[in-house]
Structure formats: C-alpha cells, structure tokens
Amino acid sequence: MEEEFFSAEEPELGGHDFVFVDELSVGQICPICLLAMCNPVQTVCGHRFCESCLLGTFREGVGRVCPQDRTSIPEDGGELENIGRSKIVTKLNASCGDDDVRHYFRDVAWERDILSLRVKCKKSARGCDWIEMLRYYEDHVQLCEYEDVFCDDCNEELQRRSLNKHQTAECHNRIVQCEHCAVEFAFRLTESHEDECLRWPLDCPQECGVLGIPREEVESHVMDDCIMTLVPCPYEKAGCNFYDKRNNLNAHVAASCEEHLRKTWSKLLQTTERVNELEQVELHMQADIDSVKKSLEEAKGDVEQLKLSEAERKLENLQLKKDVLELQKKLKELHRVFKRREVSDSDTEKDLTNEETTKSKGQCKSDYCTSLSYRDLSYSKQGRGKRALGKVPSPH
C-alpha cells in the first residue's frame, strides 16, 4: 500500500514541476525549490522540504540546521522522538554523514496529499489533454501520444503519435516489398533494387511504343515482337535480300509474292538436283561399305584359320618334344650298354694274355696268332658299336 505514494515521476533534484489543476497549498510548496514537494521530509523543528533539496543544503556546507528558521538539528536527534512519523529515511547521498538519518523523517501523509492533486500532462502544450492525479502520471507517460520516443530502425526522435506513420511510411530503414517481384528490402535500397529487379517495368529501348515490359522480358520483346527491330525476309534462304524494320515486313511480303515464288522454285530445283547427287554418292558409299564388310568377313575367316593352324603347330611341337625326349632316353641307354660291353671285352683280353704267357715257347707262334685273332675280333666289335652310335642323334 505504501508503494503507491511514490509512483509519480521523481526528479533528480527539486520538486514536481507540473501545472496543477487542483490548487496547491502554501505548505505543499518546497520553500527551497518553490515547487510541489517531491518525497517531502519533515525536520525536527516541524518544517517540510523536498528530500533532495534538504540534502542539497547539507552538501553546500550550511551545516545541520533547518534552512527555513536556522534551527540546529542535534546529532542525537533532538525532539525526533516527540514528533509522530511513519518512516525513517535510510538512503542518503554519500556526501552526508551516517548521523544525518536521525535529523528528519519522510512525511508520508503529506506526500499522499500532494500525489492526490490533479495535474496536466507535461506535453499539454503539444495537445495532450490528459488531466489526472499526480500519482498516475508515470503510467500515463508510458502511453502518452505526445511523448518523445526513438525509432528502433533509424534512431530518429519523434512523438509517439507519429511513430507508426514514420515506421510504415517515412523511416528510411523500414522494410518494404517490391510490388513487382515481392522481394523484401530496406527502403533506403529502393533505388538499387529498381536497377536490378527482374520484374521492374521498362519501356521498349527501341521506342516502339510498348511500355511496362518486365526487365527480364525486354530482350525477348526486342527479338520477337518489337516493330522497330531489323529483321530479314522469311525467304532469305531462297535468295531474298530484304533486311528492314519488322513493321515493314508484311508490306514487303505482300508486294514480293511473285519474286519469292520464283526464287523459291529456283531454290527447289537446286535442292532437288543436289538431293539426286547425294543419292548417287550414297549408292557408291553403300557399295564401298558392302565391299569393306566383305573384306572384314574374309579377314575374320583368315584370322580364325590362322588361330587353328597355330594350335595345330603347337600340338606338333609338343609331339616332337616328346619324340626327342624319347630318343634321348634311348641314347642314354645305348651308352650304358656300350660301356658295359667295353668293360667285358677288356677283361676277356687280359685273361687270354695271361694264358699265353704260361704256355711253352714252342707254341708261341700259334698262341700269338690266336691272340691276334681275338684282338681283331675285339676291334671288329668296337667298330660296330661306333657305327651304331653314329646313327643316333645327339642328346644335345
């Protein structure tokens, strides 16, 4: 309940500077600032002042005396205990001593009376007709249409009643939407957007009279529709050399029907002749293609035959390798047989020699002859063995 007494806007220094509709009594006016008291306090001698005004006198070095009658305010509180009060002031300026809190007290009843007086809005000169008790002024300030506020987008200061119009129609940072392409951007970028918008309406650059063409369609208009564009005759490929504005084309076509027909017929004959030539070329090319195909088929057959012959040669080579291995095996076997026979013949010859030496000298001639015959026999065998080896291929 006590908070409602302090709801009015409190100045940093001095009293309430308002135009009061209800009359202020002399006792409700601060004798220091001569305004309606704000946060009135009462000294021990019974005089009332704005709290900030009283503290101001203390800071100015006047001393702890009542500004109105110079009554000393004792540090122990004086007659404070004999004066009825409802609240002791506990928050003072840092320049005042802690003992100052015992020299005066907040006069809540006096403050309630002042806050109940009706006042005009401080912006009444601008046209605000608000009149209400002072205690409600702070709430009114938050809604007053004539109070100064700042635009959140551009920080411009203006009256609250003009803020909506400013934000929707005047602020250069307001967000707007292009009516042609629906893109949103800050209003200050409008000129830049107009230079880039693909749907921005433009007049025909060739001044044909067509207006409001979207920027992205201007090129197609010039190429396909603009009557000022230079175009060739539809019969250009037939040999017509017309090249003029599109609006003259229809008249040219109408006036040149016979010429166009003649040029077209001539072009048709040339085309027919060329087609016939190409048909002959095609026939020759087809014959060449068939010949190449036939050659390819023959080559393919030769390749297959070569592949088959190669396979047969591989088989023959394998068989020859097997035969060679077999012959080499037989040759080795013959070598072993020959070695064994040679050793056997050598042993026989030794035995015969020993027998010859044990016989009598009288029989030497006959024995000698016998030995020669055996030797001839041995040489004969060796000769047959060598001839047999000469017929067998070498293993290497």
C-alpha positions as CSV (number, residue, x, y, z in Angstrom):
1,M,0.0,0.0,0.0
2,E,2.9,2.3,0.8
3,E,4.4,2.0,-2.8
4,E,1.5,3.9,-4.4
5,F,2.7,7.1,-2.7
6,F,6.0,7.0,-4.7
7,S,4.6,6.1,-8.1
8,A,4.8,9.6,-9.6
9,E,7.9,10.5,-11.6
10,E,10.6,11.7,-9.2
11,P,13.0,14.4,-10.4
12,E,16.7,14.1,-9.7
13,L,16.7,17.4,-7.8
14,G,13.8,19.6,-6.6
15,G,10.0,19.1,-6.6
16,H,7.3,18.2,-9.1
17,D,7.3,20.6,-12.0
18,F,3.7,20.4,-13.2
19,V,0.8,22.6,-14.0
20,F,-1.6,21.7,-11.2
21,V,-5.4,21.8,-11.8
22,D,-6.1,21.5,-8.1
23,E,-4.8,24.3,-6.0
24,L,-1.5,23.8,-4.2
25,S,-1.5,24.9,-0.5
26,V,1.4,27.0,0.6
27,G,2.6,24.2,2.9
28,Q,2.8,21.8,-0.1
29,I,5.3,24.0,-1.9
30,C,9.0,23.5,-1.0
31,P,10.5,26.8,0.3
32,I,13.8,25.9,-1.4
33,C,12.8,25.0,-5.0
34,L,9.3,26.6,-4.9
35,L,7.7,23.5,-6.5
36,A,5.3,20.9,-5.2
37,M,7.3,18.8,-2.8
38,C,8.7,15.5,-4.0
39,N,9.4,13.0,-1.3
40,P,8.6,15.5,1.4
41,V,10.6,15.2,4.7
42,Q,10.0,17.0,8.0
43,T,12.8,18.2,10.2
44,V,12.8,18.1,14.0
45,C,11.6,21.6,14.0
46,G,8.5,20.8,12.0
47,H,9.4,22.3,8.6
48,R,8.9,20.4,5.4
49,F,11.2,20.3,2.3
50,C,11.9,18.1,-0.7
51,E,14.3,15.4,0.4
52,S,16.7,16.2,-2.4
53,C,16.6,19.9,-1.6
54,L,17.3,19.4,2.1
55,L,20.3,17.1,1.3
56,G,21.5,19.8,-1.1
57,T,21.8,22.3,1.7
58,F,23.8,19.8,3.7
59,R,26.2,19.3,0.8
60,E,26.6,23.1,0.4
61,G,28.2,23.4,3.8
62,V,25.3,25.2,5.5
63,G,25.5,22.8,8.4
64,R,22.9,20.7,10.1
65,V,20.3,23.5,10.5
66,C,16.8,24.0,9.3
67,P,17.0,26.0,6.0
68,Q,13.9,27.9,7.0
69,D,14.5,29.0,10.6
70,R,18.1,28.0,11.1
71,T,17.2,25.7,14.0
72,S,20.0,23.4,14.8
73,I,19.3,19.8,14.3
74,P,21.2,18.0,17.0
75,E,23.2,14.9,16.1
76,D,21.3,12.8,18.8
77,G,18.0,13.5,17.1
78,G,16.7,16.3,19.4
79,E,12.9,16.2,19.6
80,L,12.7,13.5,16.9
81,E,11.1,11.1,19.4
82,N,8.3,13.6,20.2
83,I,7.3,14.0,16.5
84,G,4.9,11.4,15.0
85,R,6.3,9.7,12.0
86,S,5.7,6.7,9.8
87,K,9.0,6.1,8.1
88,I,12.7,6.9,8.7
89,V,14.7,7.9,5.7
90,T,17.5,5.3,5.3
91,K,19.1,6.2,1.9
92,L,21.1,9.4,1.7
93,N,23.7,10.9,-0.5
94,A,27.2,9.6,0.1
95,S,28.5,13.1,1.0
96,C,26.2,13.2,4.1
97,G,27.3,11.5,7.3
98,D,25.5,8.5,8.7
99,D,24.2,10.6,11.6
100,D,22.1,12.6,9.2
101,V,19.4,9.9,9.1
102,R,18.4,10.8,12.6
103,H,17.7,14.5,11.8
104,Y,14.5,14.2,9.6
105,F,11.9,11.7,8.5
106,R,9.7,11.1,5.5
107,D,6.2,12.7,5.8
108,V,4.1,10.0,4.1
109,A,0.8,11.7,4.8
110,W,1.9,15.0,3.3
111,E,3.2,13.1,0.2
112,R,-0.1,11.3,-0.2
113,D,-2.0,14.6,-0.3
114,I,0.3,16.0,-2.9
115,L,0.1,12.9,-5.1
116,S,-3.7,13.1,-5.0
117,L,-3.8,16.5,-6.6
118,R,-4.7,16.6,-10.3
119,V,-2.1,17.8,-12.9
120,K,-1.9,18.4,-16.6
121,C,0.3,16.3,-18.8
122,K,3.7,18.0,-19.4
123,K,3.0,17.7,-23.1
124,S,-0.3,19.6,-22.9
125,A,1.3,22.4,-25.0
126,R,1.6,19.8,-27.8
127,G,-2.1,19.0,-27.5
128,C,-2.3,16.3,-24.8
129,D,-5.5,16.8,-22.8
130,W,-4.7,14.3,-20.0
131,I,-5.6,15.5,-16.5
132,E,-5.4,13.2,-13.6
133,M,-3.9,12.7,-10.2
134,L,-0.2,13.1,-10.0
135,R,0.3,9.6,-8.7
136,Y,-0.8,8.2,-12.1
137,Y,1.4,10.4,-14.2
138,E,4.2,7.9,-14.6
139,D,1.8,5.3,-16.0
140,H,0.5,8.0,-18.4
141,V,4.0,8.8,-19.6
142,Q,4.4,5.3,-20.9
143,L,1.4,5.7,-23.2
144,C,1.2,9.4,-23.9
145,E,1.0,10.0,-27.7
146,Y,2.8,13.3,-27.4
147,E,5.9,12.0,-25.6
148,D,9.2,11.8,-27.5
149,V,10.3,8.3,-28.5
150,F,13.0,6.9,-30.7
151,C,12.5,4.8,-33.8
152,D,14.1,1.4,-33.4
153,D,15.1,1.2,-37.0
154,C,16.8,4.6,-37.6
155,N,17.0,6.1,-34.0
156,E,15.2,9.2,-35.0
157,E,13.4,11.1,-32.2
158,L,9.7,11.9,-32.7
159,Q,6.4,12.0,-30.9
160,R,4.8,8.6,-30.1
161,R,1.7,9.5,-32.1
162,S,3.8,9.8,-35.2
163,L,5.8,6.7,-34.7
164,N,3.5,4.3,-36.5
165,K,3.3,6.5,-39.6
166,H,7.0,7.0,-39.5
167,Q,7.8,3.3,-39.3
168,T,5.4,2.4,-42.1
169,A,5.8,5.3,-44.5
170,E,8.8,7.6,-43.6
171,C,11.6,5.6,-42.0
172,H,14.4,5.1,-44.5
173,N,15.3,1.7,-42.8
174,R,11.7,0.4,-42.9
175,I,11.2,-3.0,-44.7
176,V,9.2,-2.7,-47.9
177,Q,8.2,-5.2,-50.5
178,C,8.7,-4.8,-54.2
179,E,5.2,-4.8,-55.9
180,H,6.7,-6.4,-59.0
181,C,8.8,-9.2,-57.7
182,A,7.7,-9.5,-54.0
183,V,11.3,-9.3,-52.7
184,E,11.7,-7.5,-49.3
185,F,14.4,-4.9,-48.6
186,A,15.2,-1.7,-46.7
187,F,13.5,1.4,-48.2
188,R,16.9,3.1,-48.5
189,L,17.9,0.4,-51.0
190,T,14.9,1.1,-53.3
191,E,16.9,2.8,-56.0
192,S,19.4,0.0,-56.1
193,H,16.7,-2.6,-56.2
194,E,15.0,-0.8,-59.1
195,D,18.2,-1.1,-61.1
196,E,18.3,-4.9,-60.5
197,C,14.7,-6.1,-60.2
198,L,14.0,-8.6,-63.0
199,R,10.3,-7.7,-62.9
200,W,10.8,-3.9,-62.9
201,P,8.7,-2.4,-65.7
202,L,10.7,-0.7,-68.5
203,D,9.8,0.9,-71.8
204,C,10.9,-0.6,-75.1
205,P,14.5,0.6,-75.6
206,Q,13.8,1.0,-79.4
207,E,10.8,3.3,-78.6
208,C,8.2,1.2,-80.4
209,G,5.5,2.5,-78.0
210,V,5.2,-0.6,-75.8
211,L,5.5,0.4,-72.1
212,G,5.8,-1.5,-68.8
213,I,7.8,-4.5,-70.1
214,P,9.4,-6.6,-67.2
215,R,13.2,-6.2,-67.4
216,E,13.7,-10.0,-67.9
217,E,11.3,-9.9,-70.9
218,V,12.8,-6.9,-72.7
219,E,15.3,-8.9,-74.7
220,S,12.7,-11.4,-76.0
221,H,10.4,-8.4,-76.9
222,V,13.1,-6.8,-79.0
223,M,14.0,-10.1,-80.7
224,D,10.4,-11.4,-81.3
225,D,7.9,-8.6,-81.1
226,C,9.3,-5.1,-81.4
227,I,8.2,-3.5,-84.7
228,M,11.4,-1.4,-84.8
229,T,13.7,-4.4,-84.8
230,L,15.6,-5.0,-88.1
231,V,14.6,-8.4,-89.5
232,P,15.4,-10.4,-92.6
233,C,12.8,-11.7,-95.1
234,P,11.3,-15.2,-94.3
235,Y,12.5,-16.1,-97.9
236,E,16.1,-15.2,-97.1
237,K,17.4,-18.7,-97.8
238,A,15.6,-18.6,-101.1
239,G,17.7,-15.5,-102.0
240,C,15.7,-12.5,-100.9
241,N,17.9,-9.7,-99.6
242,F,15.3,-7.8,-97.6
243,Y,16.5,-6.5,-94.2
244,D,14.4,-3.8,-92.6
245,K,12.2,-2.9,-89.6
246,R,9.6,-5.5,-88.6
247,N,6.7,-3.2,-89.3
248,N,7.7,-3.1,-93.0
249,L,8.0,-6.8,-93.3
250,N,4.3,-7.6,-94.1
251,A,4.2,-5.0,-96.8
252,H,7.3,-6.4,-98.4
253,V,6.0,-10.0,-98.3
254,A,2.7,-8.9,-99.9
255,A,4.5,-6.9,-102.6
256,S,7.1,-9.6,-103.4
257,C,4.9,-12.8,-103.8
258,E,5.9,-13.4,-107.4
259,E,9.5,-12.8,-106.8
260,H,9.5,-15.0,-103.7
261,L,7.8,-17.8,-105.7
262,R,10.4,-17.6,-108.5
263,K,13.3,-17.6,-106.1
264,T,11.7,-20.5,-104.1
265,W,11.1,-22.5,-107.3
266,S,14.8,-22.0,-108.3
267,K,15.9,-23.0,-104.9
268,L,13.8,-26.1,-105.0
269,L,15.3,-27.1,-108.3
270,Q,18.8,-26.6,-106.9
271,T,17.9,-28.6,-103.9
272,T,16.4,-31.4,-106.0
273,E,19.5,-31.6,-108.1
274,R,21.6,-31.7,-105.0
275,V,19.5,-34.4,-103.5
276,N,19.9,-36.6,-106.6
277,E,23.7,-36.1,-106.5
278,L,23.7,-37.1,-102.8
279,E,21.6,-40.2,-103.6
280,Q,24.3,-41.3,-106.2
281,V,27.0,-40.6,-103.7
282,E,25.1,-42.6,-101.1
283,L,24.8,-45.6,-103.6
284,H,28.6,-45.5,-104.2
285,M,29.3,-45.2,-100.5
286,Q,26.9,-48.2,-99.8
287,A,28.8,-50.3,-102.3
288,D,32.1,-49.3,-100.7
289,I,30.6,-50.2,-97.3
290,D,29.5,-53.6,-98.6
291,S,32.9,-54.2,-100.0
292,V,34.6,-53.3,-96.8
293,K,32.2,-55.6,-94.9
294,K,33.1,-58.5,-97.2
295,S,36.8,-57.9,-96.7
296,L,36.3,-57.8,-93.0
297,E,34.4,-61.1,-93.1
298,E,37.2,-62.7,-95.1
299,A,39.9,-61.3,-92.9
300,K,37.9,-62.6,-89.9
301,G,38.0,-66.1,-91.6
302,D,41.7,-65.9,-92.2
303,V,42.3,-64.9,-88.6
304,E,40.3,-67.9,-87.4
305,Q,42.2,-70.2,-89.8
306,L,45.5,-68.8,-88.5
307,K,44.4,-69.4,-85.0
308,L,43.6,-73.0,-85.9
309,S,46.9,-73.5,-87.7
310,E,48.7,-72.1,-84.7
311,A,47.0,-74.5,-82.4
312,E,48.0,-77.4,-84.7
313,R,51.6,-76.3,-84.8
314,K,51.6,-76.1,-81.1
315,L,50.4,-79.7,-80.9
316,E,53.0,-80.8,-83.5
317,N,55.7,-79.1,-81.4
318,L,54.6,-80.9,-78.3
319,Q,54.7,-84.2,-80.1
320,L,58.2,-83.5,-81.5
321,K,59.4,-82.6,-78.0
322,K,58.0,-85.9,-76.7
323,D,59.8,-87.8,-79.5
324,V,63.1,-86.0,-78.9
325,L,62.9,-86.9,-75.2
326,E,62.2,-90.5,-76.0
327,L,65.2,-90.7,-78.4
328,Q,67.4,-89.0,-75.8
329,K,66.3,-91.6,-73.3
330,K,67.2,-94.5,-75.7
331,L,70.6,-92.9,-76.5
332,K,71.5,-92.8,-72.8
333,E,70.5,-96.5,-72.5
334,L,72.7,-97.4,-75.5
335,H,75.6,-95.5,-73.9
336,R,75.2,-97.6,-70.8
337,V,75.1,-100.9,-72.8
338,F,78.2,-99.9,-74.7
339,K,80.2,-99.1,-71.6
340,R,79.3,-102.5,-70.1
341,R,80.4,-104.4,-73.3
342,E,83.6,-102.4,-73.4
343,V,84.5,-103.4,-69.8
344,S,83.7,-107.1,-70.5
345,D,85.9,-107.2,-73.6
346,S,88.8,-105.7,-71.8
347,D,88.6,-108.4,-69.1
348,T,88.5,-111.2,-71.7
349,E,91.6,-109.8,-73.4
350,K,93.5,-109.8,-70.1
351,D,92.6,-113.4,-69.4
352,L,93.8,-114.5,-72.8
353,T,97.1,-112.6,-72.4
354,N,97.9,-114.3,-69.1
355,E,97.1,-117.8,-70.6
356,E,99.5,-117.1,-73.5
357,T,102.5,-116.3,-71.2
358,T,102.1,-119.7,-69.3
359,K,102.4,-121.8,-72.4
360,S,105.6,-123.1,-73.8
361,K,107.7,-121.0,-76.2
362,G,107.2,-123.6,-78.8
363,Q,103.6,-122.8,-79.0
364,C,104.3,-119.0,-79.1
365,K,103.5,-118.6,-82.8
366,S,100.2,-120.4,-82.6
367,D,99.3,-118.6,-79.4
368,Y,100.4,-115.3,-80.9
369,C,98.2,-115.9,-83.9
370,T,95.3,-116.9,-81.6
371,S,95.8,-113.6,-79.7
372,L,95.8,-111.6,-82.9
373,S,92.6,-113.2,-84.0
374,Y,91.0,-112.3,-80.7
375,R,92.2,-108.8,-80.9
376,D,90.8,-108.5,-84.4
377,L,87.6,-109.8,-83.1
378,S,87.6,-107.1,-80.4
379,Y,88.4,-104.3,-82.8
380,S,85.6,-105.5,-85.0
381,K,83.1,-105.3,-82.2
382,Q,84.3,-101.8,-81.3
383,G,83.9,-100.7,-84.9
384,R,80.3,-101.9,-85.0
385,G,79.5,-100.1,-81.7
386,K,80.8,-96.8,-83.0
387,R,78.8,-97.1,-86.3
388,A,75.7,-97.8,-84.3
389,L,76.3,-94.6,-82.2
390,G,76.8,-92.5,-85.3
391,K,73.2,-93.2,-86.4
392,V,71.6,-91.9,-83.1
393,P,71.0,-88.1,-82.8
394,S,73.0,-86.3,-80.1
395,P,71.0,-85.7,-76.8
396,H,72.1,-82.0,-77.1
